[in-house]
Amino acid sequence: MTKKKYPGYLLVANPNNPRDELGKSTILVVTHTDRLAIGLQLNNPLEDINLKTVTDNIELEYYGQDPLFYGGNIGQNKIHVVHSVDWCGLSTVKLNDQIAVTNDISILCAIAAGEGPEHFRACAGYWLWEDGKLDAMLDPHNKHEPHKWEIVPATVDNSFTGEGPEQWRSALDLCAKYQVRSWF
């Protein structure tokens, strides 16, 4: 049986999850197949580095103070920019009608020049689930998986508003409303 796939949705950590690195997280699903899922955490700003530090390291002049977000525990030397669809580059992947992801230097150049998307979050790293692991976490009947996720379609509002626990609580509230709407 094929299960629903969720690229372009937010995974919102269930409040009953263990208190670990996935606790209180809001993760944008970028890829979701039967074998592989990739997500970018959007609500965990890094404290010791920001986007200006990244652009300085690649010799781009950027004067903004936008945070750099902990995208996940894999590939933290790679920057993925989640953004509104009002900007598009060669490697841009449109996830839905409001949210896209770009992972090449063109978006950093556009942001530094003031020509980038209106809304964006730069993420270092990503989360990876293999062999149906995310599907197991999404299965409400799976009693053996300690991590559970709530889901809601990603929008400009819920992807770029708030940070940390504030964004997580807001997204959790939206998940409840989304689930109730699906009953009718």
VEXFIPA-823958 format. One line per field, with one value per residue (C-alpha): residue number from 1; residue in three letters; x, y, z. Coordinates in Angstrom, 3 decimals. Layout:
BEGIN
n: NUM:...
res: ALA:...
X: X:...
Y: Y:...
Z: Z:...
END
This chain:
BEGIN
n: 1:2:3:4:5:6:7:8:9:10:11:12:13:14:15:16:17:18:19:20:21:22:23:24:25:26:27:28:29:30:31:32:33:34:35:36:37:38:39:40:41:42:43:44:45:46:47:48:49:50:51:52:53:54:55:56:57:58:59:60:61:62:63:64:65:66:67:68:69:70:71:72:73:74:75:76:77:78:79:80:81:82:83:84:85:86:87:88:89:90:91:92:93:94:95:96:97:98:99:100:101:102:103:104:105:106:107:108:109:110:111:112:113:114:115:116:117:118:119:120:121:122:123:124:125:126:127:128:129:130:131:132:133:134:135:136:137:138:139:140:141:142:143:144:145:146:147:148:149:150:151:152:153:154:155:156:157:158:159:160:161:162:163:164:165:166:167:168:169:170:171:172:173:174:175:176:177:178:179:180:181:182:183:184
res: MET:THR:LYS:LYS:LYS:TYR:PRO:GLY:TYR:LEU:LEU:VAL:ALA:ASN:PRO:ASN:ASN:PRO:ARG:ASP:GLU:LEU:GLY:LYS:SER:THR:ILE:LEU:VAL:VAL:THR:HIS:THR:ASP:ARG:LEU:ALA:ILE:GLY:LEU:GLN:LEU:ASN:ASN:PRO:LEU:GLU:ASP:ILE:ASN:LEU:LYS:THR:VAL:THR:ASP:ASN:ILE:GLU:LEU:GLU:TYR:TYR:GLY:GLN:ASP:PRO:LEU:PHE:TYR:GLY:GLY:ASN:ILE:GLY:GLN:ASN:LYS:ILE:HIS:VAL:VAL:HIS:SER:VAL:ASP:TRP:CYS:GLY:LEU:SER:THR:VAL:LYS:LEU:ASN:ASP:GLN:ILE:ALA:VAL:THR:ASN:ASP:ILE:SER:ILE:LEU:CYS:ALA:ILE:ALA:ALA:GLY:GLU:GLY:PRO:GLU:HIS:PHE:ARG:ALA:CYS:ALA:GLY:TYR:TRP:LEU:TRP:GLU:ASP:GLY:LYS:LEU:ASP:ALA:MET:LEU:ASP:PRO:HIS:ASN:LYS:HIS:GLU:PRO:HIS:LYS:TRP:GLU:ILE:VAL:PRO:ALA:THR:VAL:ASP:ASN:SER:PHE:THR:GLY:GLU:GLY:PRO:GLU:GLN:TRP:ARG:SER:ALA:LEU:ASP:LEU:CYS:ALA:LYS:TYR:GLN:VAL:ARG:SER:TRP:PHE
X: 0.000:1.392:1.215:0.685:3.893:4.495:6.966:6.017:4.567:5.858:6.562:5.805:7.151:4.455:4.601:4.930:8.175:11.375:13.312:16.116:17.386:14.064:11.941:9.932:11.171:9.450:10.854:10.033:9.819:11.826:11.808:9.587:9.561:9.064:12.815:14.023:12.864:14.806:13.792:15.117:14.552:13.232:12.944:16.379:18.624:22.323:23.789:27.415:27.000:24.615:24.069:26.548:29.280:28.501:28.511:31.734:33.381:32.546:33.489:29.999:29.163:26.031:25.030:21.952:21.873:19.617:20.124:21.471:19.282:20.303:18.756:19.672:22.460:23.774:25.830:26.122:28.688:25.983:23.518:19.948:17.748:14.027:12.229:9.098:8.475:8.996:12.607:13.892:17.368:18.727:18.674:15.403:12.864:9.329:7.668:4.215:2.640:4.304:7.557:10.733:14.276:17.531:20.927:23.463:25.367:23.042:20.496:23.128:24.358:20.788:20.122:23.397:22.506:19.025:17.461:16.537:13.185:11.068:10.991:13.828:15.603:19.114:19.679:22.953:22.488:19.418:17.597:17.554:15.229:15.875:13.992:10.541:11.609:9.628:6.555:6.857:7.026:3.920:1.934:-0.325:-0.717:3.024:3.606:7.330:8.426:9.078:8.999:5.680:4.928:1.970:1.651:0.429:1.012:3.955:3.043:4.921:3.257:4.021:7.506:8.939:7.115:8.694:11.641:12.352:9.551:7.329:7.269:6.808:3.779:2.219:2.752:1.339:-1.822:-2.104:-1.691:-4.657:-6.815:-5.612:-6.464:-9.943:-10.634:-9.723:-12.579:-15.210
Y: 0.000:3.387:6.004:9.729:11.683:15.154:17.303:20.933:20.192:21.043:18.259:19.570:17.569:16.053:17.479:13.916:13.257:12.620:15.722:15.372:17.229:16.656:17.866:21.040:21.148:22.417:20.742:21.441:18.206:18.691:15.102:12.184:8.835:5.246:4.918:8.406:11.612:14.854:17.807:21.220:22.423:25.995:26.997:26.533:29.587:28.995:31.204:31.499:32.091:34.057:34.514:37.412:35.066:32.672:35.415:36.895:33.466:33.368:37.017:38.400:41.804:41.416:43.690:41.897:40.196:37.302:34.170:30.914:27.999:24.507:22.597:19.148:16.869:15.908:18.026:21.071:22.621:22.918:25.825:25.323:28.399:27.930:30.851:32.332:31.593:35.204:34.299:31.355:30.112:27.145:24.755:26.023:23.326:24.599:22.541:24.103:27.354:29.381:27.649:26.742:25.621:26.620:25.189:26.985:30.236:32.113:32.708:33.988:36.386:37.572:38.065:39.962:42.222:42.890:41.000:37.769:36.461:38.515:35.691:33.268:31.155:29.841:26.416:24.602:20.863:18.679:15.729:12.380:9.431:6.240:2.979:4.305:5.640:8.875:6.892:4.886:8.140:9.426:6.248:6.962:3.207:2.542:1.994:1.260:4.645:7.256:10.217:11.302:14.185:16.377:17.807:20.991:22.402:24.838:28.452:31.727:32.559:29.344:28.880:32.349:33.674:33.209:31.130:28.425:27.268:30.178:28.935:25.332:26.200:28.270:25.466:22.906:25.005:25.120:21.326:20.860:23.146:21.370:17.973:19.078:20.500:17.116:15.477:17.307
Z: 0.000:-1.000:1.732:1.191:0.605:2.010:0.039:0.632:4.075:7.524:9.966:13.435:16.360:18.539:22.079:23.454:21.547:23.489:24.514:21.984:18.922:17.113:20.024:19.343:15.742:12.615:9.493:5.848:3.838:0.649:-0.639:0.382:-1.411:-0.223:0.347:1.249:2.924:3.347:5.479:6.522:10.058:9.985:13.621:15.181:14.594:15.203:17.895:16.787:13.048:10.833:7.095:6.995:8.274:5.409:2.754:4.164:3.823:0.113:-0.363:-0.949:0.469:2.563:5.384:6.694:10.068:9.116:11.181:9.803:10.838:11.896:9.004:10.301:11.400:7.928:5.505:7.710:5.372:2.677:2.692:1.488:1.234:1.747:0.148:-1.333:-5.015:-6.127:-7.029:-9.073:-9.995:-11.960:-8.976:-7.481:-6.635:-6.214:-3.442:-3.653:-4.845:-2.047:-1.052:-2.946:-2.074:-3.752:-2.845:-5.027:-4.693:-7.054:-4.325:-1.903:-4.605:-5.230:-1.520:-1.071:-4.033:-2.639:-5.562:-3.792:-2.620:-0.241:2.338:3.015:5.600:5.046:6.589:7.272:6.994:6.545:8.083:6.280:6.820:4.858:4.268:5.156:8.568:8.131:7.059:10.299:12.286:10.490:11.196:14.188:14.810:15.103:18.834:18.431:17.101:19.823:17.404:15.952:13.614:12.913:9.398:7.773:4.275:4.264:3.551:3.607:6.918:8.800:7.330:7.936:10.997:14.416:15.538:18.060:20.349:19.242:15.630:16.795:18.984:16.204:13.664:16.114:16.427:12.621:12.462:14.775:12.615:9.446:10.889:11.962:8.470:6.960:8.901:6.845
END
